[in-house]
Amino acid sequence: MTDSENKKESFVNKLLLAVVVPVAIALLAGGTSPWWWSEIFDRASSTPTSTADEGNKGEEEDIGEAIDEEEARIADEAKQRLEDRAAYREVEVRRLIRRGIAIQGTDPREITFNILGRASLEEGEQPSVLEPQSFTEYSVVTITNDGSGDDSVRGTRHRLEFEKIDNQRWQIAWAGMQQRCSRGQNPGEWTTELCP
């Protein structure tokens, strides 16, 4: 081989590695192929397909549709997550934590109750109401505490979002708060504004 042939072969190998390796890694990591993949490789394959190949293509299309549906669901959940957060005033997680209370655990409801729940009731207080929701990428627990020692606040509602940190444990990723005022322009309505 001449030097120019060696350089040409080396260039082709580098180019092939620069394209194929990242695509293979993306596919193995759960990604989808780039938009141009089918343009290049579908045109390159000009051999007739057998019925077995057509069956495999059907399976591949089903898998592709399932992946697309999963990605669409995750995108919809992310959009809904942002819309739901907009109804709450963000609270720093560290401000919610009492000494000795964990922000990680196996049950988001238990973590939420331990942080914000009412273990005993004072006069006028109602038991805490927890509303858990599970999504693909995260979990939410909304806790409502009606009745309060503060005569201007009728109740509070917190939204705690949890993300998995391993196969069994969850950790608080975001917290928000609303309150229901006893007086003001819209008494009894949930708001992010401070009560007068």
C-alpha distance (Angstrom), angle and dihedral (degrees) to the residues before:
residue distance angle dihedral
M1 . . .
T2 3.73 . .
D3 3.76 125.1 .
S4 3.81 92.4 -105.2
E5 3.82 91.2 51.6
N6 3.83 90.5 49.2
K7 3.82 91.1 49.8
K8 3.79 91.3 47.4
E9 3.82 92.2 49.6
S10 3.82 90.9 45.6
F11 3.81 90.3 50.4
V12 3.81 92.1 49.5
N13 3.81 91.2 48.6
K14 3.81 92.3 49.2
L15 3.80 91.4 47.4
L16 3.78 91.4 48.5
L17 3.81 91.3 49.5
A18 3.81 91.6 46.3
V19 3.81 90.7 56.1
V20 3.79 106.7 29.8
V21 3.81 100.2 42.7
P22 3.85 96.7 55.1
V23 3.81 90.9 44.5
A24 3.81 91.4 49.2
I25 3.82 91.2 48.5
A26 3.81 91.1 49.3
L27 3.79 91.6 49.7
L28 3.81 93.0 47.3
A29 3.81 91.0 47.8
G30 3.78 90.8 55.8
G31 3.77 100.6 -94.0
T32 3.76 128.0 128.5
S33 3.76 127.6 -112.1
P34 3.80 118.5 -91.0
W35 3.81 118.8 -94.3
W36 3.80 92.5 -104.6
W37 3.83 95.8 53.0
S38 3.81 95.4 88.6
E39 3.80 91.4 42.6
I40 3.79 91.5 60.5
F41 3.77 103.9 33.1
D42 3.81 101.2 36.0
R43 3.80 89.7 54.0
A44 3.80 91.7 44.5
S45 3.79 93.1 57.3
S46 3.77 106.0 75.3
T47 3.79 97.9 155.5
P48 3.79 116.5 114.5
T49 3.79 114.9 -102.8
S50 3.75 125.4 -126.8
T51 3.80 124.6 -138.3
A52 3.84 88.4 -101.9
D53 3.81 88.8 56.5
E54 3.80 89.6 48.8
G55 3.82 90.0 52.0
N56 3.80 89.8 51.7
K57 3.80 89.9 48.9
G58 3.80 89.0 53.4
E59 3.80 90.2 52.1
E60 3.80 90.6 46.7
E61 3.80 90.4 50.3
D62 3.83 90.3 49.6
I63 3.81 90.4 50.6
G64 3.81 90.5 46.7
E65 3.81 90.9 50.3
A66 3.82 91.0 48.4
I67 3.80 90.4 51.0
D68 3.81 90.7 47.9
E69 3.82 90.8 49.3
E70 3.82 91.0 49.2
E71 3.81 91.6 49.2
A72 3.82 90.3 47.9
R73 3.81 91.3 49.6
I74 3.81 91.6 49.7
A75 3.82 90.3 48.6
D76 3.83 90.9 49.2
E77 3.80 90.6 49.0
A78 3.82 91.2 49.8
K79 3.80 90.5 51.0
Q80 3.81 91.5 47.7
R81 3.80 90.0 47.1
L82 3.80 91.0 57.5
E83 3.81 92.0 45.5
D84 3.82 91.1 50.4
R85 3.80 91.8 47.9
A86 3.81 90.7 53.9
A87 3.82 89.3 68.5
Y88 3.83 90.7 60.9
R89 3.77 135.7 64.8
E90 3.81 107.9 -123.1
V91 3.78 115.0 -113.8
E92 3.79 124.0 -163.0
V93 3.79 106.6 -112.4
R94 3.80 91.8 -136.6
R95 3.83 89.2 60.8
L96 3.81 90.6 59.9
I97 3.76 96.5 51.7
R98 3.77 120.9 98.3
R99 3.76 120.3 -158.9
G100 3.78 112.8 -75.2
I101 3.84 95.6 12.1
A102 3.81 115.2 124.8
I103 3.82 122.5 -134.9
Q104 3.79 89.5 -160.1
G105 3.77 130.4 63.7
T106 3.78 147.4 118.1
D107 3.82 97.1 -87.6
P108 3.83 121.0 49.5
R109 3.84 90.6 -162.6
E110 3.78 91.8 55.9
I111 3.82 92.3 47.2
T112 3.82 90.4 49.3
F113 3.80 93.6 48.7
N114 3.80 92.2 46.5
I115 3.81 90.3 53.5
L116 3.82 102.6 37.6
G117 3.80 108.5 6.6
R118 3.76 126.2 110.2
A119 3.79 111.7 -117.8
S120 3.81 90.6 179.0
L121 3.79 130.5 18.6
E122 3.78 129.2 -126.2
E123 3.80 122.5 -155.7
G124 3.82 110.8 -60.4
E125 3.81 95.1 11.0
Q126 3.78 122.5 125.3
P127 3.83 124.8 -149.0
S128 3.80 115.5 -88.9
V129 3.80 115.2 -94.9
L130 3.81 116.5 -147.6
E131 3.81 122.9 -162.4
P132 3.82 112.8 -172.6
Q133 3.82 123.0 -165.3
S134 3.80 127.5 -175.5
F135 3.79 125.4 -152.6
T136 3.79 134.9 175.0
E137 3.80 97.3 -95.5
Y138 3.80 103.0 20.4
S139 3.80 147.4 8.9
V140 3.81 130.1 -126.6
V141 3.78 130.7 -156.1
T142 3.79 119.0 -170.3
I143 3.80 114.8 -163.6
T144 3.79 122.6 -167.2
N145 3.79 122.9 -163.2
D146 3.81 112.4 -172.7
G147 3.78 121.3 -168.5
S148 3.76 121.3 37.9
G149 3.78 143.1 -164.6
D150 3.83 86.6 -124.6
D151 3.81 109.6 85.3
S152 3.82 92.2 -151.2
V153 3.85 95.2 53.5
R154 3.80 117.4 65.4
G155 3.80 94.5 -177.0
T156 3.79 147.4 -26.8
R157 3.77 132.7 -131.4
H158 3.81 124.4 -165.1
R159 3.79 128.8 -166.8
L160 3.80 113.8 -153.4
E161 3.80 118.5 -171.6
F162 3.77 118.7 -157.8
E163 3.79 130.5 -163.7
K164 3.80 126.1 -165.2
I165 3.77 115.2 -105.9
D166 3.80 93.2 -176.0
N167 3.82 137.9 -14.8
Q168 3.80 94.2 -64.6
R169 3.81 110.4 18.4
W170 3.79 131.1 78.1
Q171 3.79 129.3 -163.3
I172 3.80 131.0 -162.2
A173 3.81 108.1 -103.1
W174 3.83 100.7 172.9
A175 3.79 139.1 4.6
G176 3.78 132.8 -163.7
M177 3.80 136.2 177.0
Q178 3.79 140.4 -151.7
Q179 3.77 129.0 -178.8
R180 3.75 136.4 -158.2
C181 3.81 113.1 -138.0
S182 3.80 126.2 -144.3
R183 3.79 92.7 -145.2
G184 3.78 140.1 12.0
Q185 3.81 132.2 76.1
N186 3.82 97.3 -35.3
P187 3.80 109.0 19.9
G188 3.77 113.6 -169.4
E189 3.84 95.0 21.5
W190 3.79 121.6 115.1
T191 3.79 111.6 -109.6
T192 3.78 141.1 165.7
E193 3.81 91.0 -139.6
L194 3.78 122.3 99.1
C195 3.80 114.5 -100.1
P196 3.83 116.9 -110.2
